[in-house]
């Protein structure tokens, strides 16, 4: 019989559903080396008990402290707003629990440093959920870069556009409150493309950027009051990487017609590749060293068993979806616990992304280029 690994999930909203689904499907398709037990779901509100039953959790609570204190729980997943990440993650690590935390890791670089140091000092496994790394097409892009197929990387372009906040009638949510969310579109969505840039290209050296709150006020659902929005709707920045490459980034949650449009392009001396999250089973590639009659972008359907993770799913051509990146992330996290290995991306990666976010805000407010803070000490 396999050893058991009991998990507590803190946060039962949209992300709580995505994480619960991933844990439900994990052992249908992968063997992480342990039997995963969905022990306790934690959330705020009257619907937690029903949600826990529907999502297949053994129990529920309104207290995250109760999850941390439970001696039967081995690992904790954090799906709360950003203002709670540090307190919960540090407490979990100090209690000897392995931790997976939603992105962005924290609301500030100082908080991210605290979380990384706590997890490292406690010698627990720690993961930040930059789950787009775990999509097969993105993993294939990294494989091509590691093989040198694109040559020296010279340029990276990434955008992440959505339109869920386009209407001024969208009510005031926690994502519009800087005290809870830390920042707006650049932290929420931009943290993903910042992480992908680090993973695919390398470390950032300096940035210059700007941001704007396009819908200044929204009405509160709770009391009907008009509240000021304190997080950006639109942001953009330029970057210089330590290896000399240049980067161009933009995020927008009021971009009409875009639902979940994360797009990146990597341009090298010998080729290029393009990925679009709304067509996540595809990777566009161009290799300059091919014969002239075959040159030009072509689309690889990333559904073959030779592609990352795909051998565990369906026959070639049977596509996977957005939710599968969560399954792959949990597989890597749980397998690392079972094998006493290092998972990825870790809190270190979350901290490095937070350093870039902090530099962007410094550059924006100072209207200048800003170096990315040194986090190696």
N, C-alpha and C positions, 0 to 999 in steps of 0.2 A: 504494500500500500504506500502511496506517495505521502510525503510529509505535507502538512497543511500550512497555508499562508493566509492569515486572516487580515482583511483590509477594512479600514474605516474611511468613508467618503464624507468630506465636510463641504456641504453645498449641494442643493438638490434642484437647482433651476436648470436652465438650458445646458450648461456644461455638466452638471450632475447627471443629466440624462445621457449625454454623449459618453461620459466615463462609465456609467452603469452598463450601457449597451456594449462597450468594449470589453468590460470584464465578463459579461454574460457570454460573448462570442469567443473569448480568448481560447478556451480549451476545446472548443469545437474544431478549431483549425490548427492550433499550435500546441506544442508540448513544452511548457516552460520549466518542467522538472518538479513542480509542486502542484498540489490541488488548491486552487484559489477559493477562498471562502469570503463571500460578501457579508461581512459581519454586521456593520452598523452604518446607517445613513443618518447624517446630521444635517438639519436645516432649521430655518426660522419660519414659523407660521403654523396654521392649523392643518395643513395638508401633508405634513411630513410622513405621518403614519401610512396614509393611503399610497403616497408616492413610493415609500419603502417597499410596501407589499407588491405594488405593480412592477417595480424594477428588480424584485427578487432579493431584497436584503433581508437578513434574519431579524434585525431589530432597527430601532430608530431612536433619536434623541434630539432635543433642541440645544444641547450643550456640547460644544466642541471639546471643552475640558474633560467631559465624561469619556469621549472617544480616546483622548490622549491617556487618560488614567486607566483604561481597560487593559489589564495584563494579557488578555487573550489576543489583542490586536497587535499585529506585527508591523503593519505599514499603513500610512495615512496618505490620502489624496486630498489636496486642497483646491476647491473650486469656488472660493468666495471672492467678493470684490477685493481689490488689491490692498486696501488699508488693513486687512486682517492677515495677510500672508505672513509677514514677519513674525508676529506673535505666535501664531499657530505652528509655523515651521520650526521655530527655535524651541518651543515647548516640546514638540514631537521628537526632535532630534535629541534633546536632553533626556527624554524618556526612553531613548533607545529605539524609536520607531524609524523605519525607512520612510522617506518622504518623496512624493511626487506632487509638484505644485504647478498650477496653471500659470501661463504667461500673462503679462510681463511678471518677472519674478517678484518684484516689489514696487513700491511707489517712489523709491529714491535709491541712489547708489549706496548710501550709508546703510539702509535697510537690507539691500541685497548682500552687502559685505557681511553683515551680521548673520544672515541666513547661511551663507556659504561657510563662514567660520564655525558656526554651530554644528552644521552637518559634518564638516571635516573633522572637528574635534571629537565628535561623538562616534566617528567611524561608521556612520550609517550610509546606506545607499541613498543618493539624492538625484532627482531628475526634474528638470523644468520642461513643461509640455510644449516644446517647439516641434509639434508632431508632423509638420509638413516635411521635415527631414525624412520621415518614415514612409512617404509616398514612393512607390516604385520608380516613377519617372524622375523624381528629384534625386533619389539614390543613384539612378543610372547616370544622371547628369554629373554627379560627383565622381562616379567611376570613370567616366570619360576624362574629366579634369585630372584625376589622379594618374591616369594612363598617359597624360600629356597629349591627348588627341587634339586639343585646341591650341597647343603651344603656350607661349607666355600670355597670361591674361592681361588685357589692357583696359577693358571697360566692363562695368556691371551696371545694368539698369533694372530698377524694380519699382513697380507700382502696386498698390493695394486699394482698390476702389469699391465702395458699396454705396447704396442709396437709402438705407433703412432710416436715416435721420434727415432725409431731404425735406419732408414736410414740416413746417413750423407747428403743426398740430400733434406731432409726436410728443408725448408727455415727458416731463422731466424724469430721468432715470439716473441711477447711480453713476453711469458712465459719463454723465454730464457734470459731475461734481468732482473737482480736482482733489478735494480732501479724501474722497473714497477711491477714485480711479487713478490718481497720480498725474495723469495727462490724458489726452484724447486720442484722436485717430493715430497719431504717430506712436504712442505707447501701445495701444490696444492692437492695432493691425501692423504698425511699423515695426514692432519688436520682432514679428515673424520674418519680415524681409531683411531686417538687420542681421538676425541670426543666420538666415540663408546666405547672406553675403559673406559673413565670417566663415561659414562652413565651406563655401565653394571657392572663395577668393582669398581670404586672409584677414588679418587684423586691420582695423581702422586706425589711421593716424590723426586726421583732423577733419572737421566738418564746418559747413556754413549753411544756415537754413532759415526758414521763416514758417510762420503758422498763422491761422486765422480762425476765429469763431464766427461762422457765417450766420448762424441762428443764435441771437444773443440771449433770448429769454424763452423759457418754456413753462407750461402750466403743470403744477404738481398734481399727481393723482390723489394723494392723501387728503389735501385740504383745499385744492383748487387755486392755491396762491401762485402768482407768477414768480419764478425763481430765475436768477441769472445763471447762464451757462458759463462754466469756468474751465472747460476743456476744449481743445481745438477740434474743429470739424475737418479742416484741411491743413496739410503740412507738406513741406518739401525741403530737401536738403541736398547739397553736393558733398562729396566725400573724396578724400585722398586715402588710399590704402598704404600700408607700410611697404608693400612690394612695388609701389609706383602706379598701380592701376587707379583709374578715376571711377567714381560712382555717382549715379543720379537716382534719387529716390523721391517718391511722392505717395501720400495717403489721402483719402477723401471718403468720408462717410455720408456725403450729400451729393454724390456723383450720379446723376440721373441715368438710369438704364443699367447700372452695374450692381449685381447682387452679391457676388463674392469673388471679385476679379483680382486675384493675385497673379501678377505676371512678372517674370524676370527674364533677362537676356544676358548671357555671358559672351563677350567678344574677345577672342584671342588672336595671336599672330597666325594661326593655322586653321581657324574655324570659329564657329559660334554655335550656340544652342539657345532655345527659347522654350519656356514652360508657362502654361496658362492653367491655373487651378480650376477654372470652369471647364477645362478639357483635360482632366487630371490623368487620364490613361495615355496621354500622348506626350511625346517629346520631339520638338523640331530640332534638327541638327544640320550643320553645314560643315564639310571638311574640305579645306582648300587644296589638300594634296591629292584629291581624287582626279581622275581624268576629266578634262574640260567638258566632254559631252555629258558627264554625270554630275557636274557641279550645280549647286543650288540647294536651297533648303528642302529637306524631305522630312516626312513625319514617321516616327517610329511608334507603333502601337505597343505600349509597354505592358503586354499581357502574356508573354511567353514564360514558361517555367525557368528559363535562364535569367530572367529579370529578377531584381531583388524582391523577396517576399512572395512572389506570385506562385511559386511551386506549392504553397500551402492552400491556395484558393481554388480557382476554377480552371477549366481547359482554356487554351489560347483563344483570345477574342472575347471571352466572357469578362466584361469590365468590372472593376471595383469602384467604390465611391468614397466620398469625403470621410465617412466614419471609419474606414479601414485604417487610416493613419493612426487613430487612437488605439486600435487593436494592436498594431505593430509596436507602438510606443509602450503599451503595457506588457507586451511579450518581452521586450528588451529589459524593462524594469524588473519584472518578476524573475526572469531568467538570471539576471545579474545577482539578485538576492539569493536564488537557489544555488548558484555556482560561485558565490563570493567573488564576483567580477565587477568591473567598473562599467556602469551603464552610460548612455549618452542621449541627449545632451544633459549635462549636470548643472548644478547651481552655479558652477564657475561660468558656464556659458550664459546663464541668465544674468549673472553679475556683469559680464563683459558687454552684453547687450544694453544693460542699464547704464553703463558708463558712456556708451554712444548716445543714448537718449538724453543723458544729463549734458553732454557736450552740445547736442543740438539745441537744447533750451538755452544754454549759455550763449551760443552763437546767435540765436534768434533775438534774444533780449539785448545783446551787445552790438548787433548788426556787424558782425565780424566773423572771421574764421576762428574756431576754437579747437584746441587739442583735446583728444580723448583722454580722460584722466587715467593715470597709471594705477592699475589694480594688482600689480604683481608683487607688491611689498608684503 
